[in-house]
Amino acid sequence: MNFGRGPPVVLNVGGTRYSFSREVLKDFPLRRVSRLHGCLSEKDVLEVCDDYDRERNEYFFDRHSEAFGFIMLYVRHGHLRFVPHMCELSFYNEMIYWGLEGSHLDYCCQRRLDDRMSETYTYYAAEEPPGEPGGGPEGKGRRPPGAEGGKWLERMRRTFEEPTSSVAAQVLATVSILFVIVSMVVLCASTLPEWRAPGNRSMEEQSRYTAESVREPSGIIEAICIGWFTAECIVRFIISKNKCEFVRRPLNIIDLLAITPYYISVLMTVFTGENSQLQRAGVTLRVLRMMRIFWVIKLARHFIGLQTLGLTLKRCYREMVMLLVFICVAMAIFSALSQLLENGLDLGTKNKDYASIPAACWWVIISMTTVGYGDMCPITVPGRILGGICVVSGIVLLALPITFIYHSFVQCYHELKFRSARYSRSLSAEFLN
């Protein structure tokens, strides 16, 4: 096969040869092949391929030739499908080697791969370029001169972003978790009547950040926690590679929502005074103080379970929307029918709880989810029959998208667990060294 003109470059993949020009090599869709264009020495070439023949300008790859043939069909025609009679995981391993991802597969093959990975609890990670953190010991010592600053920044990023990447990262994560727990305990305790009894203070008075309140133990603890979270957020922002991407991340947005209410409350107290109408109302300040509950979500940085939940919701938003649509459609139908049967027909058994369709919607949603508070229930025979149908329909409709969400949850969990195990191996190497 010959792609383009010029001095030929030959790829030998499992005994099958592919020839094309060096111009095509530069922008080749396969990342491993395109890396050959930037190789300046034979040592760099051997980091990409298994062997190299300088006289014939031939690169040898000890990989599955038939799988690479299907990958080349994707390069030429834009469609990537599994090789017949070949394990999906083996083909996916070949894709990862050449620089492709599961999203490059056609939709039908993507579903096959997801099912297979969920069944076998398998996750493949893309290979990191040699010399980057996590690339293994073979990448050490290959950094260009002057890259020590970048290496230090990368280590700092991993310390703050990956709790299992090093001893320092584990210590930092433990301290951060302790601050979150302490701040949550103080927040919960501040709502107890006994907490306000000594000073006979109300919630409005406790919402103020006065000089006296800051000197109290709870105020000191809160200020220390806020100072830690603020310093952590500022450092992570400074060492981040992409500042815009950092601001757009959900966890960083949550950090901002958890920190800013404290400073807003302090500024409101300073500029409005202690005896202003706003301070006496106290509603705004109580809302801002209660926003500290977002600190609990900060634990998602350190626990795989919370990360799995967030990643699953991100990947399954279509299924979640479908679930909401199912519920809304069923709610519209059953609420209209229940209001008609219980209140609209006026047969002498008028049920005031179903006076309107919006009121009946509450009964429908707690019946479909099988919660059943019992605050309202049908009293007519047709209404009770409709209630039974509503409960059964809710079970069926809620169960339909759950299978997709479950498989995605399992896959996300094992992906994150695999990544955590990778950093744990780095931590073990650090202990050994």
Helices and strands as residue ranges (DSSP letters): E 2-3, E 8-13, E 16-21, H 22-26, H 31-34, G 35-38, H 42-48, E 51-53, E 58-61, H 65-77, H 88-98, G 102-104, H 107-120, G 137-139, H 148-161, H 167-189, H 193-196, H 203-206, H 211-215, H 217-239, H 243-248, H 250-272, H 277-281, H 283-290, G 291-301, H 304-315, H 317-339, I 340-344, G 352-354, H 357-368, H 381-399, H 402-432
